[in-house]
Amino acid sequence: MLITHMACADGQIHSEEAKALRDLGQNSKMGTHTIEEMEKILAKDENFISIEDVARQIKPGEKIETMRQILARVHPSFYSSKKDK
């Protein structure tokens, strides 16, 4: 969910970014609740979980890995990152 918030930070979501986020959700075996919350963020649903609440849920031992994943995926060409690799 944090990666979804970061991808939406500029107020725009390209269709390829949304597809890449959905693919990430399926490939990482996210739970149904997480995928539903991700969809709320993408849809700008008024009841989506805030970035602050998502960040609070990250365990101390997982913070560095979380930041690594964000930096690897969230950049201007996010939707083409698989090609960039």
CNS distance restraints for C-alpha pairs under 8 A (distance, minus, plus):
assign (resid   1 and name CA) (resid   5 and name CA) 6.29 0.50 0.50
assign (resid   1 and name CA) (resid  34 and name CA) 6.94 0.50 0.50
assign (resid   1 and name CA) (resid  37 and name CA) 7.14 0.50 0.50
assign (resid   1 and name CA) (resid  38 and name CA) 5.45 0.50 0.50
assign (resid   1 and name CA) (resid  41 and name CA) 7.99 0.50 0.50
assign (resid   1 and name CA) (resid  54 and name CA) 6.83 0.50 0.50
assign (resid   2 and name CA) (resid   6 and name CA) 6.21 0.50 0.50
assign (resid   2 and name CA) (resid  51 and name CA) 6.40 0.50 0.50
assign (resid   2 and name CA) (resid  54 and name CA) 6.18 0.50 0.50
assign (resid   2 and name CA) (resid  55 and name CA) 6.97 0.50 0.50
assign (resid   2 and name CA) (resid  70 and name CA) 7.91 0.50 0.50
assign (resid   3 and name CA) (resid   7 and name CA) 6.11 0.50 0.50
assign (resid   3 and name CA) (resid  70 and name CA) 5.72 0.50 0.50
assign (resid   3 and name CA) (resid  73 and name CA) 7.67 0.50 0.50
assign (resid   3 and name CA) (resid  74 and name CA) 7.01 0.50 0.50
assign (resid   4 and name CA) (resid   8 and name CA) 6.25 0.50 0.50
assign (resid   4 and name CA) (resid  21 and name CA) 6.85 0.50 0.50
assign (resid   4 and name CA) (resid  38 and name CA) 6.44 0.50 0.50
assign (resid   4 and name CA) (resid  41 and name CA) 7.00 0.50 0.50
assign (resid   4 and name CA) (resid  42 and name CA) 7.27 0.50 0.50
assign (resid   5 and name CA) (resid   9 and name CA) 6.08 0.50 0.50
assign (resid   5 and name CA) (resid  41 and name CA) 6.81 0.50 0.50
assign (resid   5 and name CA) (resid  51 and name CA) 6.34 0.50 0.50
assign (resid   6 and name CA) (resid  70 and name CA) 7.79 0.50 0.50
assign (resid   6 and name CA) (resid  74 and name CA) 6.71 0.50 0.50
assign (resid   7 and name CA) (resid  13 and name CA) 7.11 0.50 0.50
assign (resid   7 and name CA) (resid  17 and name CA) 7.55 0.50 0.50
assign (resid   7 and name CA) (resid  74 and name CA) 5.90 0.50 0.50
assign (resid   7 and name CA) (resid  75 and name CA) 7.92 0.50 0.50
assign (resid   8 and name CA) (resid  12 and name CA) 5.89 0.50 0.50
assign (resid   8 and name CA) (resid  13 and name CA) 5.78 0.50 0.50
assign (resid   8 and name CA) (resid  42 and name CA) 7.28 0.50 0.50
assign (resid  13 and name CA) (resid  17 and name CA) 6.28 0.50 0.50
assign (resid  13 and name CA) (resid  18 and name CA) 6.58 0.50 0.50
assign (resid  13 and name CA) (resid  42 and name CA) 7.55 0.50 0.50
assign (resid  14 and name CA) (resid  18 and name CA) 6.40 0.50 0.50
assign (resid  14 and name CA) (resid  79 and name CA) 7.85 0.50 0.50
assign (resid  15 and name CA) (resid  19 and name CA) 6.20 0.50 0.50
assign (resid  16 and name CA) (resid  20 and name CA) 6.07 0.50 0.50
assign (resid  16 and name CA) (resid  79 and name CA) 5.13 0.50 0.50
assign (resid  16 and name CA) (resid  80 and name CA) 7.85 0.50 0.50
assign (resid  17 and name CA) (resid  21 and name CA) 6.16 0.50 0.50
assign (resid  17 and name CA) (resid  78 and name CA) 6.37 0.50 0.50
assign (resid  17 and name CA) (resid  79 and name CA) 4.46 0.50 0.50
assign (resid  18 and name CA) (resid  22 and name CA) 6.18 0.50 0.50
assign (resid  18 and name CA) (resid  42 and name CA) 7.34 0.50 0.50
assign (resid  18 and name CA) (resid  79 and name CA) 7.97 0.50 0.50
assign (resid  19 and name CA) (resid  23 and name CA) 6.08 0.50 0.50
assign (resid  19 and name CA) (resid  79 and name CA) 7.85 0.50 0.50
assign (resid  20 and name CA) (resid  24 and name CA) 6.07 0.50 0.50
assign (resid  20 and name CA) (resid  79 and name CA) 5.94 0.50 0.50
assign (resid  21 and name CA) (resid  25 and name CA) 6.23 0.50 0.50
assign (resid  22 and name CA) (resid  26 and name CA) 6.35 0.50 0.50
assign (resid  23 and name CA) (resid  27 and name CA) 6.00 0.50 0.50
assign (resid  24 and name CA) (resid  28 and name CA) 5.90 0.50 0.50
assign (resid  25 and name CA) (resid  29 and name CA) 6.22 0.50 0.50
assign (resid  25 and name CA) (resid  30 and name CA) 5.44 0.50 0.50
assign (resid  25 and name CA) (resid  35 and name CA) 6.61 0.50 0.50
assign (resid  26 and name CA) (resid  30 and name CA) 6.50 0.50 0.50
assign (resid  30 and name CA) (resid  34 and name CA) 6.16 0.50 0.50
assign (resid  30 and name CA) (resid  35 and name CA) 6.50 0.50 0.50
assign (resid  31 and name CA) (resid  35 and name CA) 6.40 0.50 0.50
assign (resid  32 and name CA) (resid  36 and name CA) 6.14 0.50 0.50
assign (resid  33 and name CA) (resid  37 and name CA) 6.19 0.50 0.50
assign (resid  34 and name CA) (resid  38 and name CA) 6.09 0.50 0.50
assign (resid  35 and name CA) (resid  39 and name CA) 6.17 0.50 0.50
assign (resid  36 and name CA) (resid  40 and name CA) 6.35 0.50 0.50
assign (resid  37 and name CA) (resid  41 and name CA) 6.38 0.50 0.50
assign (resid  37 and name CA) (resid  48 and name CA) 6.23 0.50 0.50
assign (resid  37 and name CA) (resid  49 and name CA) 6.77 0.50 0.50
assign (resid  38 and name CA) (resid  42 and name CA) 6.31 0.50 0.50
assign (resid  39 and name CA) (resid  43 and name CA) 6.03 0.50 0.50
assign (resid  40 and name CA) (resid  44 and name CA) 5.91 0.50 0.50
assign (resid  40 and name CA) (resid  45 and name CA) 4.95 0.50 0.50
assign (resid  40 and name CA) (resid  46 and name CA) 8.00 0.50 0.50
assign (resid  40 and name CA) (resid  47 and name CA) 7.30 0.50 0.50
assign (resid  40 and name CA) (resid  48 and name CA) 5.22 0.50 0.50
assign (resid  41 and name CA) (resid  45 and name CA) 6.28 0.50 0.50
assign (resid  41 and name CA) (resid  48 and name CA) 5.51 0.50 0.50
assign (resid  41 and name CA) (resid  49 and name CA) 7.42 0.50 0.50
assign (resid  44 and name CA) (resid  48 and name CA) 7.16 0.50 0.50
assign (resid  49 and name CA) (resid  53 and name CA) 6.51 0.50 0.50
assign (resid  49 and name CA) (resid  54 and name CA) 6.89 0.50 0.50
assign (resid  50 and name CA) (resid  54 and name CA) 6.33 0.50 0.50
assign (resid  51 and name CA) (resid  55 and name CA) 6.09 0.50 0.50
assign (resid  52 and name CA) (resid  56 and name CA) 6.22 0.50 0.50
assign (resid  53 and name CA) (resid  57 and name CA) 6.61 0.50 0.50
assign (resid  54 and name CA) (resid  58 and name CA) 7.11 0.50 0.50
assign (resid  58 and name CA) (resid  62 and name CA) 6.38 0.50 0.50
assign (resid  58 and name CA) (resid  63 and name CA) 6.33 0.50 0.50
assign (resid  59 and name CA) (resid  63 and name CA) 6.53 0.50 0.50
assign (resid  62 and name CA) (resid  66 and name CA) 6.05 0.50 0.50
assign (resid  63 and name CA) (resid  67 and name CA) 6.19 0.50 0.50
assign (resid  64 and name CA) (resid  68 and name CA) 6.17 0.50 0.50
assign (resid  65 and name CA) (resid  69 and name CA) 6.21 0.50 0.50
assign (resid  66 and name CA) (resid  70 and name CA) 6.26 0.50 0.50
assign (resid  67 and name CA) (resid  71 and name CA) 6.09 0.50 0.50
assign (resid  68 and name CA) (resid  72 and name CA) 6.08 0.50 0.50
assign (resid  69 and name CA) (resid  73 and name CA) 6.19 0.50 0.50
assign (resid  70 and name CA) (resid  74 and name CA) 5.57 0.50 0.50
assign (resid  71 and name CA) (resid  75 and name CA) 7.21 0.50 0.50
assign (resid  73 and name CA) (resid  78 and name CA) 5.79 0.50 0.50
assign (resid  73 and name CA) (resid  81 and name CA) 6.92 0.50 0.50
assign (resid  74 and name CA) (resid  78 and name CA) 5.44 0.50 0.50
assign (resid  77 and name CA) (resid  81 and name CA) 6.20 0.50 0.50
assign (resid  80 and name CA) (resid  84 and name CA) 6.45 0.50 0.50
assign (resid  81 and name CA) (resid  85 and name CA) 6.29 0.50 0.50
